[in-house]
Amino acid sequence: MKLEQITQSVSARALDLAGLNARVKFDLGDEGIVMVDGTSLPPAVSNEAEEADCTIRLSADDMEKLIAGSLNPTLAYTLGKLKIEGSMGIAMKLASMLDE
């Protein structure tokens, strides 16, 4: 999945992230960045590499699975498919919002 498609998928679910009250950066390596600003309503989604409260590093393929709900965020972390930098509390809150 291309960065543009991933960004559109995240944008489509942006309202699910209302109330996050944090800025989260998804670092997809060579594919690029998806930035979610959950401090605004509705949450803003962009591809700008900005400062974030929490950075989640994972492959574009795993990001696609995460958005689709076919990859559990906790399991992905346990298996080392995603790495978290910054606030673990925000990452856990994000995981519960994605699971809903």
N, CA, C and O atoms as a MOPAC input file, in Angstrom:
PM7 MOZYME 1SCF
protein

 N      0.85400 1    -1.18300 1     0.00000 1
 C      0.00000 1     0.00000 1     0.00000 1
 C      0.89100 1     1.23500 1     0.00000 1
 O      1.84800 1     1.32100 1     0.77000 1
 N      0.57700 1     2.16500 1    -0.84900 1
 C      1.34900 1     3.39400 1    -0.94900 1
 C      1.05300 1     4.30900 1     0.23200 1
 O      0.02100 1     4.19100 1     0.89300 1
 N      1.99200 1     5.22900 1     0.47800 1
 C      1.83200 1     6.18700 1     1.56600 1
 C      0.52800 1     6.96300 1     1.42900 1
 O     -0.15900 1     7.20100 1     2.42300 1
 N      0.18400 1     7.35900 1     0.21200 1
 C     -1.04400 1     8.12100 1    -0.01900 1
 C     -2.27900 1     7.31800 1     0.41500 1
 O     -3.19000 1     7.86500 1     1.03600 1
 N     -2.30400 1     6.03400 1     0.08800 1
 C     -3.43600 1     5.18000 1     0.46400 1
 C     -3.49900 1     4.98500 1     1.97700 1
 O     -4.58100 1     4.99800 1     2.56400 1
 N     -2.34600 1     4.80700 1     2.60000 1
 C     -2.30400 1     4.65300 1     4.05900 1
 C     -2.80800 1     5.93100 1     4.71800 1
 O     -3.59900 1     5.88300 1     5.66000 1
 N     -2.34800 1     7.06700 1     4.21900 1
 C     -2.77700 1     8.35700 1     4.77600 1
 C     -4.28700 1     8.52900 1     4.63400 1
 O     -4.94200 1     9.00300 1     5.56200 1
 N     -4.84600 1     8.15100 1     3.48800 1
 C     -6.29400 1     8.23400 1     3.28600 1
 C     -7.03200 1     7.30600 1     4.24700 1
 O     -8.08200 1     7.67100 1     4.77600 1
 N     -6.49300 1     6.11500 1     4.47700 1
 C     -7.12500 1     5.17000 1     5.40300 1
 C     -7.10900 1     5.70900 1     6.82600 1
 O     -8.09400 1     5.58200 1     7.55400 1
 N     -5.99100 1     6.31300 1     7.22300 1
 C     -5.90500 1     6.90700 1     8.56000 1
 C     -6.86800 1     8.08500 1     8.66200 1
 O     -7.54000 1     8.24900 1     9.67900 1
 N     -6.93900 1     8.90500 1     7.61700 1
 C     -7.86000 1    10.04900 1     7.61300 1
 C     -9.30700 1     9.59600 1     7.75200 1
 O    -10.10300 1    10.24100 1     8.43400 1
 N     -9.64300 1     8.48600 1     7.10300 1
 C    -11.00300 1     7.95300 1     7.17600 1
 C    -11.35800 1     7.52000 1     8.60100 1
 O    -12.52700 1     7.53700 1     8.98500 1
 N    -10.35300 1     7.13600 1     9.37500 1
 C    -10.59200 1     6.70800 1    10.76100 1
 C    -10.25400 1     7.79800 1    11.77600 1
 O    -10.24700 1     7.54600 1    12.98100 1
 N     -9.97700 1     8.99900 1    11.29500 1
 C     -9.52500 1    10.07900 1    12.17400 1
 C    -10.50600 1    10.36400 1    13.30600 1
 O    -10.08700 1    10.62300 1    14.43400 1
 N    -11.79700 1    10.32000 1    13.02200 1
 C    -12.77400 1    10.60300 1    14.08300 1
 C    -12.72700 1     9.55000 1    15.18600 1
 O    -13.10300 1     9.83200 1    16.32400 1
 N    -12.26700 1     8.33500 1    14.86200 1
 C    -12.10300 1     7.30200 1    15.89000 1
 C    -11.03000 1     7.70700 1    16.89900 1
 O    -10.99800 1     7.20200 1    18.02100 1
 N    -10.15200 1     8.62500 1    16.48900 1
 C     -9.03600 1     9.04700 1    17.34000 1
 C     -9.31500 1    10.35200 1    18.07100 1
 O     -8.43300 1    10.88900 1    18.74100 1
 N    -10.54300 1    10.86700 1    17.94800 1
 C    -10.91900 1    12.07300 1    18.68300 1
 C    -10.79000 1    11.78000 1    20.17300 1
 O    -11.21900 1    10.72500 1    20.64200 1
 N    -10.21000 1    12.69600 1    20.90200 1
 C    -10.00700 1    12.48800 1    22.32500 1
 C     -8.63400 1    11.93500 1    22.66100 1
 O     -8.32200 1    11.73200 1    23.83400 1
 N     -7.81200 1    11.69000 1    21.65600 1
 C     -6.45500 1    11.19600 1    21.89500 1
 C     -5.63000 1    12.25100 1    22.63200 1
 O     -4.81100 1    11.92100 1    23.49100 1
 N     -5.85300 1    13.51600 1    22.29200 1
 C     -5.16500 1    14.64000 1    22.93600 1
 C     -3.65000 1    14.50600 1    22.90500 1
 O     -2.96200 1    14.84100 1    23.87000 1
 N     -3.14200 1    14.01100 1    21.78500 1
 C     -1.69800 1    13.85800 1    21.61700 1
 C     -1.37300 1    13.84200 1    20.13200 1
 O     -2.24500 1    13.66500 1    19.28100 1
 N     -0.08800 1    14.03200 1    19.84900 1
 C      0.39000 1    13.97300 1    18.46900 1
 C      1.18800 1    12.68800 1    18.31100 1
 O      2.13300 1    12.43200 1    19.05700 1
 N      0.79000 1    11.88000 1    17.32300 1
 C      1.42600 1    10.58200 1    17.10200 1
 C      1.99500 1    10.54400 1    15.68600 1
 O      1.32700 1    10.89600 1    14.71500 1
 N      3.24800 1    10.10700 1    15.60200 1
 C      3.91000 1     9.97600 1    14.30300 1
 C      4.08900 1     8.48700 1    14.01400 1
 O      4.66200 1     7.74900 1    14.81600 1
 N      3.59000 1     8.06000 1    12.85500 1
 C      3.82300 1     6.70300 1    12.37300 1
 C      4.97200 1     6.78700 1    11.37700 1
 O      4.82100 1     7.34800 1    10.29100 1
 N      6.11000 1     6.23300 1    11.74600 1
 C      7.28400 1     6.24700 1    10.89000 1
 C      7.32000 1     4.93300 1    10.11900 1
 O      7.55700 1     3.87000 1    10.69400 1
 N      7.08200 1     5.01600 1     8.81500 1
 C      7.01800 1     3.83500 1     7.97100 1
 C      8.31800 1     3.61100 1     7.21400 1
 O      8.32200 1     2.99300 1     6.15000 1
 N      9.40900 1     4.10600 1     7.75500 1
 C     10.72200 1     3.92700 1     7.14100 1
 C     10.81100 1     4.63000 1     5.79900 1
 O     10.48000 1     5.81000 1     5.68600 1
 N     11.26300 1     3.90000 1     4.77600 1
 C     11.44600 1     4.47500 1     3.44100 1
 C     10.13400 1     4.93600 1     2.80700 1
 O     10.14200 1     5.77400 1     1.90500 1
 N      8.99800 1     4.38900 1     3.27800 1
 C      7.68600 1     4.76900 1     2.71900 1
 C      7.29400 1     6.18900 1     3.10500 1
 O      6.60100 1     6.86600 1     2.34600 1
 N      7.73500 1     6.65400 1     4.29100 1
 C      7.41100 1     8.00800 1     4.72000 1
 C      6.80500 1     8.06300 1     6.11100 1
 O      6.95200 1     7.14100 1     6.91200 1
 N      6.12000 1     9.16700 1     6.37600 1
 C      5.56000 1     9.48500 1     7.69400 1
 C      4.06300 1     9.71900 1     7.58300 1
 O      3.58900 1    10.32000 1     6.61900 1
 N      3.32500 1     9.24300 1     8.57400 1
 C      1.91600 1     9.62300 1     8.73000 1
 C      1.81200 1    10.24400 1    10.11500 1
 O      2.06700 1     9.59000 1    11.12600 1
 N      1.43500 1    11.50700 1    10.14500 1
 C      1.33600 1    12.26400 1    11.39100 1
 C     -0.12900 1    12.45700 1    11.75000 1
 O     -0.91500 1    12.91300 1    10.91900 1
 N     -0.50300 1    12.11600 1    12.97200 1
 C     -1.87100 1    12.30500 1    13.45300 1
 C     -1.82800 1    13.29800 1    14.60900 1
 O     -1.20500 1    13.04300 1    15.63900 1
 N     -2.49400 1    14.42500 1    14.42600 1
 C     -2.57400 1    15.43400 1    15.48000 1
 C     -3.92200 1    15.28700 1    16.17000 1
 O     -4.92800 1    15.84300 1    15.72900 1
 N     -3.92100 1    14.53200 1    17.25100 1
 C     -5.14000 1    14.28400 1    18.01100 1
 C     -5.46500 1    15.38300 1    18.99100 1
 O     -6.37100 1    15.23300 1    19.81100 1
 N     -4.73100 1    16.50500 1    18.92100 1
 C     -5.03900 1    17.63500 1    19.80200 1
 C     -6.08700 1    18.54700 1    19.17900 1
 O     -6.61200 1    19.44100 1    19.84200 1
 N     -6.39300 1    18.31800 1    17.89900 1
 C     -7.41800 1    19.12700 1    17.23000 1
 C     -8.65600 1    18.26900 1    16.98400 1
 O     -8.59700 1    17.04100 1    17.05000 1
 N     -9.75900 1    18.92200 1    16.70500 1
 C    -10.99400 1    18.19000 1    16.42600 1
 C    -11.56800 1    18.69800 1    15.11700 1
 O    -11.89800 1    19.88100 1    15.04000 1
 N    -11.70700 1    17.89600 1    14.10100 1
 C    -11.30100 1    16.49200 1    14.07200 1
 C     -9.77600 1    16.37200 1    14.01700 1
 O     -9.09800 1    17.32400 1    13.63000 1
 N     -9.23500 1    15.22700 1    14.39400 1
 C     -7.78600 1    15.04100 1    14.34200 1
 C     -7.26100 1    15.26600 1    12.92000 1
 O     -7.85100 1    14.80700 1    11.94200 1
 N     -6.14900 1    15.97700 1    12.83200 1
 C     -5.53400 1    16.27700 1    11.53400 1
 C     -4.54200 1    15.17700 1    11.17000 1
 O     -3.79700 1    14.69300 1    12.02200 1
 N     -4.54200 1    14.79200 1     9.90500 1
 C     -3.63500 1    13.75300 1     9.41300 1
 C     -2.81600 1    14.34700 1     8.26800 1
 O     -3.37000 1    14.95000 1     7.34900 1
 N     -1.48200 1    14.17100 1     8.32800 1
 C     -0.61100 1    14.69100 1     7.28300 1
 C      0.57700 1    13.75900 1     7.09200 1
 O      0.69700 1    12.73600 1     7.76600 1
 N      1.44600 1    14.12600 1     6.16800 1
 C      2.67200 1    13.36900 1     5.93200 1
 C      3.89900 1    14.18600 1     6.31400 1
 O      5.00900 1    13.90700 1     5.85800 1
 N      3.69100 1    15.19600 1     7.15400 1
 C      4.77800 1    16.05200 1     7.60800 1
 C      5.47700 1    15.42600 1     8.80900 1
 O      4.82400 1    14.95200 1     9.73800 1
 N      6.79600 1    15.42800 1     8.78700 1
 C      7.57800 1    14.90000 1     9.91500 1
 C      7.70100 1    16.00400 1    10.96100 1
 O      8.60700 1    16.83600 1    10.90600 1
 N      6.78000 1    15.99400 1    11.90300 1
 C      6.74900 1    17.00800 1    12.95500 1
 C      7.06000 1    16.35800 1    14.29500 1
 O      7.14400 1    15.13500 1    14.40600 1
 N      7.22900 1    17.19500 1    15.30400 1
 C      7.47300 1    16.69500 1    16.65200 1
 C      6.21600 1    15.98700 1    17.15100 1
 O      5.09800 1    16.45000 1    16.92200 1
 N      6.41300 1    14.85900 1    17.83600 1
 C      5.27200 1    14.06400 1    18.30000 1
 C      5.45800 1    13.66600 1    19.75400 1
 O      6.58000 1    13.60500 1    20.25900 1
 N      4.33500 1    13.39300 1    20.42500 1
 C      4.38100 1    12.89800 1    21.79600 1
 C      4.76800 1    11.42300 1    21.81400 1
 O      5.32500 1    10.92400 1    22.79200 1
 N      4.46300 1    10.73900 1    20.71600 1
 C      4.72500 1     9.30700 1    20.60400 1
 C      5.03800 1     8.99200 1    19.13500 1
 O      4.31300 1     9.40900 1    18.23200 1
 N      6.11700 1     8.26000 1    18.91600 1
 C      6.47900 1     7.83100 1    17.55900 1
 C      6.38300 1     6.31500 1    17.49600 1
 O      6.93200 1     5.61100 1    18.34400 1
 N      5.68600 1     5.82300 1    16.49200 1
 C      5.52100 1     4.38900 1    16.29100 1
 C      6.18200 1     4.02500 1    14.97400 1
 O      5.79500 1     4.51700 1    13.91400 1
 N      7.17900 1     3.16100 1    15.05100 1
 C      7.91100 1     2.73000 1    13.85200 1
 C      7.45300 1     1.33500 1    13.46100 1
 O      7.49000 1     0.40200 1    14.26200 1
 N      7.01900 1     1.21400 1    12.20600 1
 C      6.59000 1    -0.08200 1    11.67600 1
 C      6.62800 1    -0.04800 1    10.16300 1
 O      6.76000 1     1.02100 1     9.56700 1
 N      6.51500 1    -1.20100 1     9.54100 1
 C      6.52900 1    -1.25900 1     8.07900 1
 C      5.18300 1    -0.78900 1     7.53400 1
 O      4.17600 1    -0.78500 1     8.24300 1
 N      5.18500 1    -0.39500 1     6.27100 1
 C      3.94300 1     0.02600 1     5.61600 1
 C      2.94800 1    -1.13300 1     5.57000 1
 O      1.74600 1    -0.92400 1     5.73900 1
 N      3.44100 1    -2.35500 1     5.34200 1
 C      2.55500 1    -3.52400 1     5.30800 1
 C      1.88500 1    -3.74100 1     6.65800 1
 O      0.68900 1    -4.02400 1     6.72500 1
 N      2.66000 1    -3.60800 1     7.73300 1
 C      2.07700 1    -3.78500 1     9.06500 1
 C      1.13000 1    -2.64100 1     9.41800 1
 O      0.14800 1    -2.85000 1    10.13000 1
 N      1.41500 1    -1.43600 1     8.92800 1
 C      0.51100 1    -0.29900 1     9.15000 1
 C     -0.82300 1    -0.56500 1     8.47300 1
 O     -1.88100 1    -0.28600 1     9.03800 1
 N     -0.77000 1    -1.10300 1     7.26700 1
 C     -1.99000 1    -1.44300 1     6.53100 1
 C     -2.81100 1    -2.46300 1     7.32400 1
 O     -4.02900 1    -2.32500 1     7.43600 1
 N     -2.15600 1    -3.47400 1     7.86700 1
 C     -2.84900 1    -4.50100 1     8.65600 1
 C     -3.40700 1    -3.91400 1     9.94500 1
 O     -4.49800 1    -4.28400 1    10.38000 1
 N     -2.65700 1    -2.99900 1    10.55400 1
 C     -3.10500 1    -2.35500 1    11.78600 1
 C     -4.38500 1    -1.55800 1    11.54000 1
 O     -5.32800 1    -1.63800 1    12.32800 1
 N     -4.42100 1    -0.79500 1    10.45600 1
 C     -5.59400 1     0.01000 1    10.10700 1
 C     -6.78700 1    -0.88700 1     9.80700 1
 O     -7.91300 1    -0.59000 1    10.20600 1
 N     -6.53300 1    -1.98500 1     9.10000 1
 C     -7.61300 1    -2.91000 1     8.71700 1
 C     -8.12600 1    -3.72400 1     9.89800 1
 O     -9.18600 1    -4.34400 1     9.81100 1
 N     -7.38400 1    -3.72500 1    10.99600 1
 C     -7.80000 1    -4.49600 1    12.16500 1
 C     -7.34600 1    -5.93800 1    12.13900 1
 O     -7.76500 1    -6.73600 1    12.97700 1
 N     -6.48600 1    -6.28700 1    11.17800 1
 C     -6.01500 1    -7.66800 1    11.10300 1
 C     -4.69500 1    -7.87600 1    11.84600 1
 O     -4.16900 1    -8.98900 1    11.87300 1
 N     -4.15700 1    -6.81200 1    12.44800 1
 C     -2.94700 1    -6.90100 1    13.26500 1
 C     -3.22600 1    -6.23400 1    14.60000 1
 O     -3.49400 1    -5.03400 1    14.66100 1
 N     -3.16400 1    -7.00500 1    15.65200 1
 C     -3.37200 1    -6.48800 1    17.00000 1
 C     -2.15400 1    -5.65700 1    17.40200 1
 O     -1.03100 1    -6.15300 1    17.31100 1
 N     -2.33900 1    -4.40400 1    17.84500 1
 C     -1.20300 1    -3.54600 1    18.19100 1
 C     -0.33000 1    -4.12300 1    19.31100 1
 O      0.89500 1    -4.01700 1    19.26100 1
 N     -0.95100 1    -4.72300 1    20.30600 1
 C     -0.19400 1    -5.28700 1    21.42100 1
 C      0.64200 1    -6.47000 1    20.95400 1
 O      1.80600 1    -6.60100 1    21.33200 1
 N      0.05300 1    -7.32400 1    20.13900 1
 C      0.78300 1    -8.46900 1    19.59900 1
 C      1.92500 1    -7.99600 1    18.69800 1
 O      3.02800 1    -8.53900 1    18.75700 1
 N      1.66500 1    -6.99400 1    17.87300 1
 C      2.70300 1    -6.45800 1    16.99200 1
 C      3.88500 1    -5.92400 1    17.79900 1
 O      5.03800 1    -6.11800 1    17.41400 1
 N      3.60400 1    -5.25400 1    18.91200 1
 C      4.66200 1    -4.74100 1    19.78100 1
 C      5.44200 1    -5.90000 1    20.40000 1
 O      6.67300 1    -5.88600 1    20.43100 1
 N      4.71600 1    -6.89500 1    20.88800 1
 C      5.33900 1    -8.05400 1    21.51600 1
 C      6.24700 1    -8.80100 1    20.53800 1
 O      7.32000 1    -9.27300 1    20.91400 1
 N      5.80900 1    -8.90300 1    19.29100 1
 C      6.58700 1    -9.60900 1    18.27600 1
 C      7.69200 1    -8.75300 1    17.66500 1
 O      8.46700 1    -9.23600 1    16.83900 1
 N      7.76900 1    -7.48900 1    18.06400 1
 C      8.79600 1    -6.60200 1    17.54400 1
 C      8.47600 1    -6.03300 1    16.17400 1
 O      9.35900 1    -5.49800 1    15.50300 1
 N      7.22000 1    -6.14400 1    15.75000 1
 C      6.82000 1    -5.61100 1    14.44000 1
 C      6.64500 1    -4.10200 1    14.48800 1
 O      6.65100 1    -3.44100 1    13.44900 1
 N      6.48800 1    -3.55200 1    15.69300 1
 C      6.44200 1    -2.10800 1    15.83800 1
 C      7.22700 1    -1.70300 1    17.07000 1
 O      7.28400 1    -2.42200 1    18.06700 1
 N      7.82600 1    -0.53500 1    16.96800 1
 C      8.63300 1     0.01500 1    18.04800 1
 C      8.00600 1     1.34000 1    18.47200 1
 O      7.48100 1     2.08700 1    17.64600 1
 N      8.06900 1     1.61400 1    19.76400 1
 C      7.44900 1     2.82300 1    20.30300 1
 C      8.51800 1     3.69800 1    20.94500 1
 O      9.33000 1     3.22500 1    21.74000 1
 N      8.50700 1     4.96900 1    20.59400 1
 C      9.37400 1     5.96000 1    21.22100 1
 C      8.48000 1     7.03900 1    21.80800 1
 O      7.51000 1     7.46100 1    21.17800 1
 N      8.80400 1     7.48100 1    23.00800 1
 C      7.98500 1     8.49900 1    23.64700 1
 C      7.01500 1     7.86000 1    24.62000 1
 O      7.33100 1     6.85100 1    25.25100 1
 N      5.85400 1     8.43700 1    24.73700 1
 C      4.87300 1     8.03300 1    25.74200 1
 C      4.23500 1     6.67600 1    25.44700 1
 O      3.51000 1     6.51800 1    24.46500 1
 N      4.51300 1     5.71400 1    26.30200 1
 C      3.88800 1     4.39600 1    26.18400 1
 C      2.39800 1     4.50200 1    26.51400 1
 O      1.59000 1     3.75100 1    25.96600 1
 N      2.03000 1     5.42100 1    27.39900 1
 C      0.62200 1     5.62100 1    27.75400 1
 C     -0.20600 1     6.05600 1    26.55400 1
 O     -1.33000 1     5.59000 1    26.36700 1
 N      0.35200 1     6.95400 1    25.73600 1
 C     -0.34700 1     7.40000 1    24.52800 1
 C     -0.48100 1     6.24300 1    23.55500 1
 O     -1.52800 1     6.07100 1    22.93000 1
 N      0.57900 1     5.44400 1    23.42200 1
 C      0.53500 1     4.29200 1    22.51500 1
 C     -0.53900 1     3.30400 1    22.95600 1
 O     -1.24300 1     2.74300 1    22.11700 1
 N     -0.67000 1     3.08700 1    24.25700 1
 C     -1.68900 1     2.15900 1    24.76800 1
 C     -3.09100 1     2.72300 1    24.53600 1
 O     -4.01500 1     1.98300 1    24.19900 1
 N     -3.24400 1     4.03700 1    24.71800 1
 C     -4.54800 1     4.67900 1    24.47500 1
 C     -4.90400 1     4.56800 1    22.99600 1
 O     -6.05000 1     4.27700 1    22.65100 1
 N     -3.93300 1     4.79700 1    22.13000 1
 C     -4.14100 1     4.68500 1    20.68500 1
 C     -4.53600 1     3.25500 1    20.31800 1
 O     -5.44700 1     3.05400 1    19.51500 1
 N     -3.86700 1     2.27400 1    20.89100 1
 C     -4.16900 1     0.87800 1    20.61100 1
 C     -5.60800 1     0.54700 1    20.98300 1
 O     -6.30000 1    -0.14400 1    20.23500 1
 N     -6.06300 1     1.03600 1    22.13800 1
 C     -7.44700 1     0.74500 1    22.54000 1
 C     -8.43700 1     1.44700 1    21.62800 1
 O     -9.52200 1     0.92000 1    21.38000 1
 N     -8.08800 1     2.63400 1    21.11800 1
 C     -8.98300 1     3.35300 1    20.20000 1
 C     -9.05200 1     2.62800 1    18.85800 1
 O    -10.11400 1     2.58500 1    18.23800 1
 N     -7.95200 1     2.06500 1    18.40600 1
 C     -7.93800 1     1.35200 1    17.12300 1
 C     -8.69000 1     0.02000 1    17.21700 1
 O     -9.24200 1    -0.46000 1    16.22600 1
 N     -8.70600 1    -0.56300 1    18.40300 1
 C     -9.38700 1    -1.84900 1    18.59100 1
 C    -10.90100 1    -1.70600 1    18.62900 1
 O    -11.61300 1    -2.69200 1    18.43800 1
 N    -11.41300 1    -0.49600 1    18.87300 1
 C    -12.86800 1    -0.29500 1    18.99200 1
 C    -13.55400 1    -0.43600 1    17.67100 1
 O    -14.77400 1    -0.29800 1    17.59100 1

